[in-house]
Amino acid sequence: MDNQKKTPYGTAVLKAISILEYLSEKEEAQGVSEIARGTGLNKPTVFKLLETLTLVGWVEKEEREARFRPGLSLIRLAQRSLDQMNVVKLTEPELKQLNEETGETVHLGLLDKWQVVYVNKLECKQTVRMYSQIGRTAPLYCTGIGKALLSCLTEEELGQFFAETELKPFTPQTITRREELLQNLEEIRSKGYAVDKGEHEEEVRCMAIPLQHQNKVYGAVSVSAPRYRTDDERLLRFFTPLENCRRRILERLSAAI
C-alpha cells in the first residue's frame, strides 16, 4: 500500500495551476487552443477553468480575440507574497535587537484579510514562555498587533471589518462592543502603540506598534510577556525599544524600495 502512487486531491486545482504557469511564461496573450496544446489539457476543460480564473481576476481576457493573460488579481497576490518575504528578511536584525533589549518574546505580524498572521517570532530566554508559532493566525480586535493594524485602516475599511467580523469574547477583558473598540483605536492612533492586557489570552500582556510609512502599512511588531512578570509600568517600558525598532525598520524598508 505504501508503495502505491497516491492520487492527489483537487486535480482541477492542479489543472488550473498548470494554466496559470503556462500563461505566466508567455509574453503575449494566448488562445484556448494554444493553452490546451501547451498544458496537455483538452479544450473544454481549459475553457471551463479559464471562465473561473477570469471570474476571480487571476486571468484577464481580451474580448476581441478571446485570448488570455495573467490577471491583475494574480499579479497583486504575487506582489503581496514578495512584500511579505522582503519584510521578514529586512526586519530580522531589528527584531533580534528588540528581543535582546526587552528580554521578551517578539512577533512580526501582517494583515491577512481580517486576521493577523504571525510571520516571525523570536523567543525570550525566560523559563516561562508564550505559546505561539509562525504561520498562526489570531483576531485583529483583541491582540496587540491586530489592534495596531486596525488603527491604520481607513473608515471605509473599518466599516467592512465590522460588517464581516463578530466581536466574540475570548477572555473577560476582550472588547466586544464596536463603540468601545473604535474609542480604543483612537487612543492607539494618539499614543502610537496598542496594548493587549489579556484580551486574547488571559495570562499574556503585549504592546505592539504599527509599521506605517506614507499611508502604507507593512505590518506590526510586538513584545509579549506573561502577566505575572509584566505590570502596567513594565509594559509601558516596552514602548521606547519598540519605537526605536519601528524607526530602524522603516529606514531599512524605505532604503529597499
C-alpha positions, -999 to 999 in steps of 0.1 A, spaced: 0 0 0 28 25 9 45 20 -24 14 27 -44 13 61 -61 -12 84 -44 -37 103 -64 -36 140 -53 -68 157 -42 -80 187 -61 -70 177 -96 -90 206 -110 -68 229 -89 -37 213 -104 -50 218 -139 -58 255 -131 -23 259 -118 -8 244 -150 -28 270 -170 -15 299 -148 21 286 -151 18 284 -188 3 319 -192 30 334 -169 57 321 -192 43 338 -223 49 374 -233 17 376 -253 -19 366 -245 -28 330 -255 -59 315 -271 -77 284 -258 -62 261 -284 -27 273 -276 -33 268 -239 -47 233 -245 -16 223 -265 8 239 -240 -7 223 -210 -19 190 -224 -54 196 -213 -84 192 -235 -101 224 -248 -134 220 -229 -115 217 -196 -93 247 -205 -124 268 -214 -142 260 -181 -112 267 -160 -105 299 -178 -140 310 -170 -135 305 -133 -100 321 -133 -113 351 -152 -142 355 -127 -118 358 -98 -94 380 -117 -65 356 -119 -67 356 -157 -77 385 -179 -95 380 -212 -90 401 -243 -126 403 -255 -120 409 -292 -98 379 -298 -107 357 -269 -71 355 -257 -60 353 -221 -31 366 -200 -24 367 -162 -48 389 -144 -43 418 -120 -55 398 -90 -28 372 -96 -2 398 -100 -13 415 -68 -12 382 -50 23 375 -62 34 410 -52 20 406 -17 39 374 -13 71 392 -23 64 421 0 59 397 29 92 378 22 110 411 19 95 425 52 105 393 71 141 394 58 146 431 63 132 432 98 151 402 112 181 422 125 159 448 142 137 421 158 167 404 172 179 436 188 144 443 202 143 407 216 177 413 233 167 447 247 134 436 262 142 400 271 108 390 260 91 373 230 89 395 199 65 390 170 61 404 135 26 402 122 9 411 89 -27 418 80 -44 388 63 -80 396 54 -95 403 89 -69 384 108 -33 387 120 -8 362 106 24 359 126 53 357 101 82 359 125 88 351 162 118 354 184 115 336 218 126 350 251 152 332 272 129 330 302 118 296 316 81 305 311 74 314 275 44 322 253 27 296 231 27 309 196 41 299 163 50 313 129 20 310 105 -5 311 133 -34 335 128 -53 355 155 -81 380 156 -75 417 149 -97 432 176 -82 415 207 -45 412 201 -18 439 203 -6 435 167 -42 432 155 -53 465 171 -22 482 159 -31 471 123 -67 481 128 -57 516 138 -42 521 103 -73 512 84 -95 538 67 -130 545 78 -143 525 48 -121 495 56 -131 496 93 -168 496 82 -161 465 61 -143 449 90 -172 454 114 -196 441 88 -177 409 84 -164 402 119 -181 391 151 -165 406 182 -168 374 203 -151 373 237 -120 352 244 -115 364 279 -134 387 303 -111 415 290 -120 412 253 -136 443 238 -169 431 223 -186 465 216 -180 484 184 -181 518 201 -155 508 227 -132 493 201 -134 524 180 -125 545 211 -96 522 218 -83 526 182 -84 564 186 -62 561 217 -38 539 197 -35 565 169 -29 592 195 -3 573 216 13 554 187 10 520 203 -15 493 211 -17 472 243 -34 438 249 -39 432 286 -52 396 284 -78 403 258 -70 372 237 -50 350 261 -58 360 297 -23 354 311 -5 373 283 3 410 281 15 427 249 25 460 234 25 465 196 34 493 172 24 495 135 50 497 108 33 525 87 50 550 64 34 573 39 0 556 42 15 522 35 12 496 63 40 470 63 28 451 94 32 455 131 58 445 158 50 434 193 67 425 226 47 399 247 52 386 282 33 366 309 11 387 331 28 376 363 60 394 354 45 424 334 26 450 354 15 483 337 48 500 345 69 473 329 45 471 299 50 508 292 88 504 293 85 483 261 75 515 242 109 531 237 126 499 224 96 493 202 96 528 188 133 526 181 128 493 164 100 507 143 122 537 132 151 514 122 128 490 103 111 518 83 146 532 74 155 498 61 122 494 42 125 529 27 160 522 15 149 489 -1 120 503 -20 
